[in-house]
Amino acid sequence: MGIVLVTGATAGFGEACAITFASKGYDVIITGRRKERLEALSTQLAQEYGTNVLALNFDVRNEQEVASVLGGIPEEWKAIDILVNNAGLAAGLSSIEEGSLDDWNAMIDTNVKGLLYVSRVVMPWMRARTTGHIINIGSTAAKHVYAKGNVYCATKAAVDAISQGMRIDLLPYRIKVTAIHPGAAETEFSMVRFKGDEEKAKAVYQGFIPLSAQDVADVVFYVTTLPAHVCINDLVLTPLQQANAYYIDKN
């Protein structure tokens, strides 16, 4: 089928995407910071689906690691057909004047700079082959800013803008660029945002049926199945009870 690279593959959307593509016959490059989880997923994919797996343990925030580890993969793995820029997080929920600088840096360095670092390595390989598909995972927060989500929303708006820029840059090379913006999805997202506070994290998803990681992975896979001349540029998906980043009808 080809080769897919999924960043942030140790949980949530990334893990679901890696499993979905492996189940469809793709060879998979998975990246993540948590080495044990990465190795466990690598073993699972190889054993369950018989696919070739390349597991890369690095942090997308580290420019040098991205350049050396990802940039130094064997030549045969560089023929990447699909890049899923998934690595991202929300940290904290506060007004700007009370915001944590550490949280801001974590979000900007991961959601924006990390995506750019990875893309900068992979895009030349796709350009040289004049084929490929880049999928950037955004958020409904890219479309509507909500109270106390300021910097997170800004990083996802940046992903939206970067996706548009990539589409222009790569147009002459016939490389597809798709931005996918999920709404409320029950993954580790809220546990990370609330620093492990399980009660707060669970409360986010009470009163409605949220998206699952698999829901998002199914959509990610779907956009790669269209005819060669068709590209979905921008796609927003939400649970039925969610209208946008702000309005959720809980009952």
N, C-alpha and C positions, 0 to 999 in steps of 0.2 A: 504493500500500500504506500509506504513512504516513511518519513521520519517526522515526529512531532517533538518539540521541546516545550516543556511546561515548567514555568518557574513557580516557586512556592508550592511544591507538590506534596508536602508532608501532611497536609490537612485540607479540609474544606473543599472549595471549588477546584483547587489544583490537584488534589488527590483524586477527586471524582473524574476530572478530565483525563488524567493519566490512565486510570482504569478503563474509562470509556474508549479511548483511542487504542489502547492495547487490545481490548476485546474485539475491536474492529480490524485487527491485523497490522496496526502500525508498530514500528520500532519506536521506542520512547526514550527521550533524554529527560530525566527528572532532576530538578535542583531544589535545594532546601538547606536551612541552617541546622536542622536537627538530624544529626548523623544516624542515630539509631532508627528513627522513623523512616528515613530515606532508604536505609539498607533493608528494612522490613518490607517496604513497598516494592523495592527492586526485586526482592526474592518472590513476593506475591505475583507480580506481573509476569516474571519469567516462568514460574511454575504453573500458574493458572492459564496463561494464554500463549505460552511458548514463544513470546516475543523477545527480541533483543533489547536490553535495557542498559543505558549508560547513566549512572547515578553520580551527580556532581554536588559535593558538599561545600557550598560557599554562601556568603551573604551578598545579596544583590546591592547592598548599600556600599560595599567595598569595591571601589573602582578598579583597584589593582588585582583583586581576586577574580573579578569578573573577566578582566582582560587576560589574565594568565591561565585560570582554570578553564573557563569557557573557550577562550581564544586558542587554547592549546589542545583541544580535543583532536582525536585521530581524524585524518582527512576524510575517511569514508562517512564519518558522522556529521560532517559539515554540510552535507546535502539535505539541509533541513527544509521540509515542505511547509510545515506549519509551526509558527511560534505563538504560544499562548503566554502573554505577559500577564501573569496572574498574581505574582507576589505583591502583597499589599496589606495594610492594616489601618484600623482606627485606634487612636490612643487618647483616652480622656474625653470628657464632654463638659466644656466650660466656656464662659465668656472669654473674650480675648485678653482682657486685663487680668484675668485670673489663670490664664493658660500656662501650662508647663512647657518650658523651652525644650526639655527632653522629649516630651510628646510631639511637639512641633517638628523637631529635627527627625525623629523616628519616622513620622508620616511623610515628610517631604523627601527624606533620603531614600525611603523605600518606594513609595507610590509614584514619585516623579523621577528622581535621579536614577533609582535602580532600574526602572523601566527603560530609561534612556541608555544606561550603560549596556544592558543586555542587547537592546535593539541595535546599538552601534556596532556590536561585534557580529551579529547575525545578518544584518541587512546587506552588507557587501557580498556575502555568500549567496544570498537570494538574487541580488542584482547580477552577479556573474552568470547565473543560470537562467536569468529572466523568467523566474517562476517563484511562487511562494505565496503564503497567506499569513499575515500578522493579525492576531486577535488580542486586543487590549481590553482587560477587564476594568471597567469603570464602575459607575454606581448611579442610582437615581439622584444621589447627592451631587452629581455633576450638573444636573439640570435644575435643581431647586435647593437653595440654601435653607437650612433649618436652624433653629435656635441652638446655640452652643456647639454647632457642628462646623463652625467657621473654617478652620484650617483643613480639616478632613475634606469638607466640601470643595475647598480651593484646590486641593491636590487632585481630586477626581475631575474637577473642571479642567485642570491642566492635562489630565489624561485624554479628555475629550478633544482639547485643542491640539495636543501632540498627534493624536490619531488623524485629525484633519490635515495637519502638516505632513505627516508620513504619506498620506494618500496622494498628496500633490507631488512630493519628492519621488515617489516610486511609480507614478503613473507611466512614465516612458518605459518602465521595465516590466509592466504587466503583472505587478505584484498587488494582491488584494490586501486591503486593510479594513478591519471590522472592529468597531468599538461596541462592546456589549455592557449594558448598564443594568445590573440586577437591583431589585428592590430588597425588601426585608427577607433575609434568608437565614435560617437557623443553622449556623456553623459555630466555629470557635470565635467568630467575629466579636460578639458582645462580651465574651469572657475576656478577650484581649483588651477591648476598650475599657472595661471596668476592672481591669487588673486582677482578674480571678474571682471577683465577687459573683458567685453563682446565683444568688437571689436576684440581684439587679439584672443579670444577663437573661435569666428565665422570664422576668417580668416584661422584657421587650417583646416577647413573642406570645404573650397570653392574650386570648380573646380573638385570635384569628389563626388561619393556617398559613404559615410562612412558606416561602420557597425552600427547597432542599438543595444541597450541593449537587445532587444528581439532576435536578431540574435544570440548573444552570449548565452543567456539563452536557446535557442533551442538546441544549440550544447552541452551545459552542460547537459541538460536533455537526449539528444540522447546517450551520452556515458554511461548513467546509464541503458539503455534499452537492452544492449547486453547480450548474453548468459553468464551464470555464469563463464564459463571457458575462456571468452574473455575479455581482458583489453586493452583499448587504453592508452598507457603510456604517449604519448606526442603528442599534437595536436596544430598546428598553423593555425589560420584563419585570412584572411585579406579581405578587399574590393577588387573587381576585379581590380581596378586601382592601387593597392599597391603591390609591389613585396616583400618588407621587411620593417624593421623599418625606413629605410632611403629613399628608392625610392618610390615616389608616382607620378603618371602621371596625372597632373592637366591640365584641358583644359577650 
